Each structure stands twice: as C-alpha cells, then as structure tokens.
Amino acid sequence: MLKLVVKRLLSAIAVLFVVSLITFVVLLCIPGDPAQLILGVEATPEKVEALRASMGLDQPWYVQYMHWIQGVLTGNWGTSYLYGENVWALICQRLPVTFSVALLSMAAALVVSAILGILAALKKGSPMDLLSRTVMQIGGAVPSFWLAMLFMLLFSSYLGWFPVTGYTAPGENFGAFLKCIALPSLVLAIGELGILIRIVRSSMLTALQQDFMMSANVKGLPPARAIVHYALRSAIIAPITISGMQLAKLLGGTVIVETIFALPGIGRLMLTAVEQRDIILLQGIVLFITSMVVLVSLVTDLAVMAANPTIRTGEETVQG
C-alpha cells in the first residue's frame, strides 16, 4: 500500500510540473506587454523598459519560470497587475464562493443520480429506466448558459424565489447565502447528471450480473440484503472515482454561472484575468485549479483502493 501511495504522489508531482511549465510558456505567448498594460499607453519606452526589468520580464523564459516556481513553493505567488494584491490572497478570497457552489451542486447531483441510476438498473426497461435516460439526455445536451438564463427568468424574475444576481456571505445572512448559490448549483448539478446517472446505472447492472449475486441467491439471502451488502459495494467504486474528478473540474468550470449570476468566485476572477491580460493572476489560478484536480484525483484513487482491496492487491501483484 505504501509503495502505491508513493507512486501516486510522484505521478502527481510530475503532472503538476509539466502542466505548470506548459501553462507558463503558453501564457507568455499571449499578445500584450504586462508592463505596458500597467503603465498605460502614454508611458514612455524608458519607463516601460524599467518596469519590465524590475518585474524580471527582460530575462529568458526559463529564468522567469524558475523564479515563479520558487515563489510559489515559498508562498509568494506574485502580485496581480490588475488588483495590486497577492495572487494567493485573491484566490483564497474567492475560493469559498466557488467551493460552496461546486460542493452543493455535486452533492445534489450524486443524490439524484444514485437514486435514478440504481432504480433504473433494478427495473431495467421500466418507466423509471426511461425517466433516467431522459434525464441523462437533458443533462448532457442542454447548455449551462441557456439553463442559467431560463432559471433566472423563471425562479428569480417571474416567481421571485431567488435573487437575480449578487452574493451574500454566509457570515452575514446564511439564508440569503443559500439563496444566492441555489440556482447556480442547480444549473451545474443538472449538467453533471448525465454522466453520473450513466455510470451508476452501468455499474449497478454489472454488479447485479456478478457471481457473488448468484451465490447470495443460492444461499437464500433476501434480494434487498444482497443488493445492499454486495451489489452496491461493488457498484459504488466507479461513481466515487468519477465524482471526485467531476468535483475538481467544477472548481475551474464555474465561469459561466459565476458570470451570469454575478458571483465573486474563482471562475469569474479567471475570466477577468483573461480579459485584462493579468498573466500573473491567470498563471496562479490555472496552477491552483490543476493542483486541485491532481489532489482530488489522488485522494479518490486512495479512497477507491481502500474501499475495494482487490484493486490494491491487483496493482501490487502487477508491480511485483
């Protein structure tokens, strides 16, 4: 088990290094001089060059990369050109909003997909199976921006159940906070239902056809007990894996809902960084999101190995 954990950690570090390097080089190729953007179009060439030198922009790209990575490892993620604040501080300010929306949407999607997927597998070909397939198609086909606009018009403008836009911190008014993130979370949850229901249904159908279910029937175990103790335990592995990755993806995929609902999250911050060509801020956000994806993937892998010892044993056998 320890060897597998070390292997996963080394793989995660390698992925972070490659992604950070590619991101840094690609963002350096974006048109526009950060020094010129900071000083404005009326700045003299001498002032621009002086600022470039003070920012280290006159050095080779690999030297800039090493300085940036060194700063990241020591807690200095750089200073945003646009906000004049530390990049890490800006990310920490916006993270609670994005994390709340992503976590609520994933929790809702998991509950609904588990119910529909399991019932669809147990009653294959029934109206419940047809309903789950319909929800899968809607979740995978409807654009999130269209759904966000529709929900805003219906639940906010027409019914008045939720605020149209804006954000209230949970410390100020927790009820208002839940109302602010409810619609964005619902939009993201519907987008996740397609893949989650499909995986739950497929995993459950596969589990129901395994030998241990036949053995349970031969032993005379009640069907409900056999399903709960055997089929569900086997079928839960794939949903755990994909839900972890989907949650990590949501942390960087909230740009549309945060923009439409005017939420001060990481997605909206990233969009602003792109629009204003704030390279330092954009580099920090991309690195943070990548780190979250890698971290969640690592934790998910370890959770799956802990939940299903046969996976851990199989990998150790292959390595041996």
KEBA-718205 format. One line per field, with one value per residue (C-alpha): residue number from 1; residue in one letter; x, y, z. Coordinates in nm, 4 decimals. Each point is the difference from the previous one (the first is absolute). Example, Ala and Ser with C-alpha at 12.3 -4.5 7.8 and 13.67 -1.06 7.14 Angstrom:
// KEBA-718205
kefi <- [1/2]
nufi <- [A/S]
x <- [1.2300/0.1370]
y <- [-0.4500/0.3440]
z <- [0.7800/-0.0660]
***
This chain:
// KEBA-718205
kefi <- [1/2/3/4/5/6/7/8/9/10/11/12/13/14/15/16/17/18/19/20/21/22/23/24/25/26/27/28/29/30/31/32/33/34/35/36/37/38/39/40/41/42/43/44/45/46/47/48/49/50/51/52/53/54/55/56/57/58/59/60/61/62/63/64/65/66/67/68/69/70/71/72/73/74/75/76/77/78/79/80/81/82/83/84/85/86/87/88/89/90/91/92/93/94/95/96/97/98/99/100/101/102/103/104/105/106/107/108/109/110/111/112/113/114/115/116/117/118/119/120/121/122/123/124/125/126/127/128/129/130/131/132/133/134/135/136/137/138/139/140/141/142/143/144/145/146/147/148/149/150/151/152/153/154/155/156/157/158/159/160/161/162/163/164/165/166/167/168/169/170/171/172/173/174/175/176/177/178/179/180/181/182/183/184/185/186/187/188/189/190/191/192/193/194/195/196/197/198/199/200/201/202/203/204/205/206/207/208/209/210/211/212/213/214/215/216/217/218/219/220/221/222/223/224/225/226/227/228/229/230/231/232/233/234/235/236/237/238/239/240/241/242/243/244/245/246/247/248/249/250/251/252/253/254/255/256/257/258/259/260/261/262/263/264/265/266/267/268/269/270/271/272/273/274/275/276/277/278/279/280/281/282/283/284/285/286/287/288/289/290/291/292/293/294/295/296/297/298/299/300/301/302/303/304/305/306/307/308/309/310/311/312/313/314/315/316/317/318/319/320]
nufi <- [M/L/K/L/V/V/K/R/L/L/S/A/I/A/V/L/F/V/V/S/L/I/T/F/V/V/L/L/C/I/P/G/D/P/A/Q/L/I/L/G/V/E/A/T/P/E/K/V/E/A/L/R/A/S/M/G/L/D/Q/P/W/Y/V/Q/Y/M/H/W/I/Q/G/V/L/T/G/N/W/G/T/S/Y/L/Y/G/E/N/V/W/A/L/I/C/Q/R/L/P/V/T/F/S/V/A/L/L/S/M/A/A/A/L/V/V/S/A/I/L/G/I/L/A/A/L/K/K/G/S/P/M/D/L/L/S/R/T/V/M/Q/I/G/G/A/V/P/S/F/W/L/A/M/L/F/M/L/L/F/S/S/Y/L/G/W/F/P/V/T/G/Y/T/A/P/G/E/N/F/G/A/F/L/K/C/I/A/L/P/S/L/V/L/A/I/G/E/L/G/I/L/I/R/I/V/R/S/S/M/L/T/A/L/Q/Q/D/F/M/M/S/A/N/V/K/G/L/P/P/A/R/A/I/V/H/Y/A/L/R/S/A/I/I/A/P/I/T/I/S/G/M/Q/L/A/K/L/L/G/G/T/V/I/V/E/T/I/F/A/L/P/G/I/G/R/L/M/L/T/A/V/E/Q/R/D/I/I/L/L/Q/G/I/V/L/F/I/T/S/M/V/V/L/V/S/L/V/T/D/L/A/V/M/A/A/N/P/T/I/R/T/G/E/E/T/V/Q/G]
x <- [0.0000/0.2823/0.1679/-0.3238/-0.0416/0.3580/-0.0564/-0.3157/0.1788/0.2914/-0.2419/-0.1939/0.3182/0.1024/-0.3407/0.0113/0.3473/-0.0931/-0.3276/0.1609/0.2771/-0.2389/-0.2338/0.2844/0.1379/-0.3420/-0.1025/0.3291/-0.0991/-0.3208/0.0229/0.0466/0.2772/-0.0938/0.2219/-0.1717/-0.3419/0.0882/0.1441/-0.2475/0.0428/0.1394/0.3037/0.3394/0.2066/0.2599/-0.2564/-0.1367/0.3455/0.0829/-0.3165/0.0674/0.3448/-0.1379/-0.2587/0.2603/-0.1731/0.3249/0.1461/-0.0219/-0.3239/0.1626/0.1498/-0.3422/-0.1519/0.2531/-0.0610/-0.3754/0.0167/0.2355/-0.2481/-0.2909/0.1851/0.0806/-0.3544/0.0589/-0.2279/0.0722/-0.1960/-0.2990/0.0509/-0.3696/-0.0761/0.3437/-0.0458/0.1684/-0.1367/-0.0355/-0.1958/-0.2363/-0.0554/-0.0707/-0.2520/-0.1937/0.0377/-0.2853/-0.2539/0.1118/0.0471/-0.3486/-0.1644/0.2037/-0.0546/-0.3744/-0.0472/0.2014/-0.1852/-0.3363/0.1136/0.1307/-0.3232/-0.2239/0.2262/0.0342/-0.3776/-0.0809/0.2969/-0.0621/-0.3749/0.0579/0.2381/-0.2329/-0.2980/0.1611/-0.2442/-0.2548/-0.1352/0.2640/0.2705/-0.1540/-0.0082/0.3670/0.0934/-0.1979/0.1759/0.3358/-0.0743/-0.1172/0.3029/0.2398/-0.1694/-0.1271/0.2641/0.0642/-0.0233/-0.3454/-0.1145/0.1356/-0.1885/-0.3196/0.0187/0.0767/-0.3068/-0.2285/0.1080/0.1437/-0.1761/-0.3425/-0.0463/0.2379/0.1229/0.3681/0.2034/0.0766/0.3702/0.2363/0.1529/-0.0427/0.2707/-0.1151/0.1235/-0.2341/-0.3180/0.0185/-0.3495/0.0764/0.3290/-0.1822/-0.2403/0.2907/0.1705/-0.3128/-0.0674/0.3659/0.0403/-0.3165/0.1254/0.3324/-0.1692/-0.2206/0.3077/0.1592/-0.3046/0.0574/0.3357/-0.0708/-0.3307/0.1565/0.2894/-0.2173/-0.2427/0.2757/0.1930/-0.3118/-0.0990/0.3493/-0.0062/-0.3387/0.1431/0.3049/0.0529/-0.0340/-0.3616/-0.0723/0.1684/-0.2118/-0.3159/0.1088/0.0633/-0.3532/0.0866/-0.2889/0.0391/0.0069/0.2781/0.2030/-0.0311/0.0994/0.2872/0.1456/-0.1178/0.0141/0.3467/0.1326/-0.1944/0.1067/0.3649/-0.0500/-0.2316/0.2496/0.2791/-0.1882/-0.1685/0.3371/0.1260/-0.3240/0.0212/0.3536/-0.1166/-0.2808/0.2504/0.1314/-0.3213/-0.2202/0.0870/-0.3378/-0.2252/0.2159/-0.0098/-0.3750/-0.0928/0.2730/0.1685/0.3478/0.1635/0.3155/-0.1670/-0.0961/0.3451/0.1604/-0.2194/0.0999/0.3670/-0.0401/-0.1838/0.2575/0.2997/0.1078/0.2509/0.1272/-0.3531/-0.0984/0.3074/-0.0824/-0.3632/0.0891/0.2630/-0.2449/-0.2748/0.2473/0.1230/-0.3570/-0.0683/0.3179/-0.0659/-0.3605/0.1094/0.2612/-0.2442/-0.2602/0.2459/0.0948/-0.3665/-0.0809/0.2916/-0.1162/-0.3600/0.0943/0.3060/-0.0016/0.1168/0.2880/0.0954/-0.0173/0.2305/0.2491/0.0004/0.0678/0.2847/0.1450]
y <- [0.0000/0.2401/-0.0594/0.0829/0.3227/0.1053/-0.0840/0.2136/0.2902/-0.0073/-0.0156/0.2980/0.2056/-0.0813/0.1052/0.3292/0.0757/-0.0680/0.1936/0.2970/0.0137/-0.0211/0.2567/0.2417/-0.0219/0.0272/0.3033/0.1723/-0.0223/0.1990/0.3337/0.3058/0.1314/-0.0165/0.2992/0.2035/-0.1051/0.1104/0.3391/0.0778/0.1032/0.3429/-0.1415/0.0676/-0.2937/0.0658/-0.0429/-0.3141/-0.1554/0.0953/-0.1674/-0.3070/-0.0286/0.0377/-0.2708/-0.2318/-0.0016/0.0746/-0.3349/-0.3285/-0.1922/-0.2870/0.2441/0.1595/-0.3456/-0.0980/0.3244/-0.0533/-0.3610/0.1004/0.2656/-0.2453/-0.2522/0.2698/0.1383/0.2989/-0.0503/0.3452/0.3239/0.0526/0.2781/0.0874/-0.0155/0.0735/-0.2834/-0.3339/-0.2640/-0.2611/0.2458/0.0706/-0.3724/-0.0594/0.2858/-0.1484/-0.3703/-0.0282/0.1181/-0.2408/-0.2882/0.0489/-0.0029/-0.2987/-0.2036/0.0651/-0.0796/-0.3226/-0.1117/0.0570/-0.1730/-0.3019/-0.0462/0.0253/-0.2100/-0.2712/-0.0285/0.0067/-0.2135/-0.2762/-0.0129/-0.0021/-0.2952/-0.1933/0.0615/-0.0094/0.0883/0.1472/0.3580/0.0800/-0.1129/0.2185/0.2959/-0.0436/-0.0144/0.3181/0.1808/-0.1235/0.1475/0.3318/0.0280/-0.0677/0.2035/0.3235/0.2793/0.1319/0.3657/-0.0580/-0.1859/0.2776/0.2672/-0.2075/-0.0588/0.3660/0.1089/-0.2611/-0.0247/0.3493/0.2470/-0.1686/-0.1911/0.2088/-0.2983/0.0805/0.3177/0.0779/0.0642/0.0845/-0.1746/0.0049/-0.1500/-0.2827/0.1941/0.2893/-0.1947/-0.3771/-0.0240/0.2666/-0.1773/-0.3245/0.1865/0.1606/-0.3302/-0.2159/0.0750/-0.0111/-0.3310/-0.1374/0.0936/-0.1758/-0.3020/-0.0575/0.0108/-0.2773/-0.2284/-0.1401/-0.1629/-0.0934/-0.1777/-0.1869/-0.1203/-0.0965/-0.1909/-0.1786/-0.0882/-0.1311/-0.2125/-0.1494/-0.0704/-0.1725/-0.2465/-0.0969/-0.3433/0.1287/0.0953/-0.3514/-0.1422/0.2254/-0.1242/-0.3625/0.0572/0.1332/0.3584/0.2445/0.1955/0.3357/-0.1131/-0.1469/0.3227/0.2224/-0.2115/-0.1272/0.1786/0.3538/-0.0485/-0.1111/0.2568/0.2994/-0.0087/0.1616/0.2797/0.0856/0.0314/0.2115/0.2214/0.0991/0.0996/0.1826/0.1988/0.1067/0.0952/0.2116/0.2094/0.1287/-0.0283/0.2515/0.2895/0.0093/-0.0190/0.2364/0.2535/-0.0278/0.0066/0.2551/-0.2211/0.1091/-0.3401/-0.1372/-0.0520/0.3638/0.1036/-0.2123/0.1574/0.3467/-0.1006/-0.1140/0.3163/0.2276/-0.2177/-0.0332/-0.2770/-0.0421/-0.0405/-0.2361/-0.2165/-0.0284/-0.0936/-0.2655/-0.1482/-0.0035/-0.1704/-0.2553/-0.0683/-0.0568/-0.2421/-0.1956/0.0010/-0.1154/-0.2677/-0.1227/-0.0078/-0.1730/-0.2698/-0.0659/-0.0084/-0.2496/-0.2235/0.0148/-0.0812/-0.2859/-0.1981/-0.2059/0.3061/0.0574/-0.3685/-0.0105/0.2995/-0.1349/-0.3332/0.1707/0.2024/-0.3078]
z <- [0.0000/0.0882/-0.3365/-0.1805/0.1975/-0.0794/-0.3666/-0.0091/0.1706/-0.2445/-0.2918/0.1389/0.0381/-0.3580/-0.1338/0.1907/-0.1319/-0.3636/0.0178/0.1754/-0.2608/-0.2954/0.1558/0.0672/-0.3539/-0.1670/0.2051/-0.0817/-0.3662/0.0548/-0.1858/0.2164/0.2221/0.3714/0.0740/-0.2715/0.1292/0.3521/-0.0975/-0.2765/-0.3616/0.0906/0.1837/-0.1541/-0.1346/0.2705/0.2783/-0.1625/-0.0285/0.3584/0.1254/-0.2142/0.1573/0.3529/-0.0719/-0.1522/-0.3379/-0.1813/0.1070/-0.1980/0.0436/0.1897/0.2520/0.0463/0.0470/0.2662/0.1890/-0.0201/0.1221/0.2800/0.1070/-0.0129/0.2169/0.2562/0.0078/-0.2272/-0.3000/-0.1361/-0.0059/-0.2267/-0.2547/0.0156/0.3730/0.1433/0.2506/0.0578/-0.2369/0.2742/0.2143/-0.2906/-0.0578/0.3696/0.0002/-0.2922/0.0820/0.2565/-0.2584/-0.2706/0.2417/0.1478/-0.3424/-0.1211/0.3171/0.0153/-0.3684/0.0241/0.3135/-0.1683/-0.3189/0.1936/0.1955/-0.3064/-0.2226/0.2658/0.0395/-0.3714/-0.1049/0.2546/-0.0632/-0.3760/0.0333/0.2307/-0.2288/-0.3414/-0.2777/0.2423/0.0024/0.2646/-0.2415/-0.2705/0.2405/0.0870/-0.3680/-0.0645/0.2842/-0.1351/-0.3421/0.1444/0.2259/-0.2838/-0.2732/0.1585/0.0091/0.3494/-0.1057/-0.1518/0.3108/0.2229/-0.1930/0.0054/0.3755/0.0608/-0.1961/0.1582/0.3641/0.0508/-0.2284/-0.0269/0.3274/0.2111/0.2007/-0.0413/-0.0569/-0.3632/0.0580/0.2834/0.2957/0.3776/0.2198/0.2317/0.3013/-0.0809/-0.0727/-0.0477/-0.1451/-0.2586/-0.0739/-0.0817/-0.2268/-0.1860/-0.0792/-0.0467/-0.3685/-0.1121/0.1830/-0.1599/-0.3471/0.0571/0.1609/-0.3038/-0.2199/0.2095/0.0044/-0.3482/0.0663/0.3635/-0.0675/-0.2909/0.2155/0.2986/-0.2220/-0.1908/0.3162/0.1699/-0.3013/-0.0074/0.3736/-0.0206/-0.2535/0.2058/0.1542/0.3561/-0.0688/-0.1255/0.3099/0.2208/-0.1696/0.0394/0.3717/0.0347/0.0899/-0.0432/-0.3278/0.1786/0.2336/-0.2857/-0.1969/0.2921/0.1322/-0.3267/-0.3145/0.1380/0.1466/-0.3363/-0.2025/0.2100/-0.1134/-0.3412/0.1261/0.2774/-0.2534/-0.2506/0.2625/0.1409/-0.3418/-0.0819/0.3239/-0.0853/-0.3479/0.1440/0.1966/-0.3317/-0.1982/0.1768/-0.2309/-0.1745/0.3068/0.2036/-0.2825/-0.0609/0.3699/0.0897/0.2586/0.1164/-0.0485/-0.1592/-0.3369/-0.0292/0.1248/-0.2716/-0.2675/0.1197/-0.0093/-0.3615/-0.1040/0.1657/-0.0976/0.3617/-0.0726/0.3568/0.1346/-0.2810/0.0571/0.3679/-0.0625/-0.2583/0.2311/0.2912/-0.2022/-0.1348/0.3522/0.1165/-0.2858/0.0750/0.3756/-0.0356/-0.2470/0.2480/0.2911/-0.2180/-0.1065/0.3613/0.1043/-0.2743/0.1018/0.3613/-0.0936/-0.2330/0.1170/-0.3218/-0.1951/0.2399/-0.0062/-0.3779/-0.0430/0.2507/-0.1848/-0.3325/0.1513/0.1639]
***
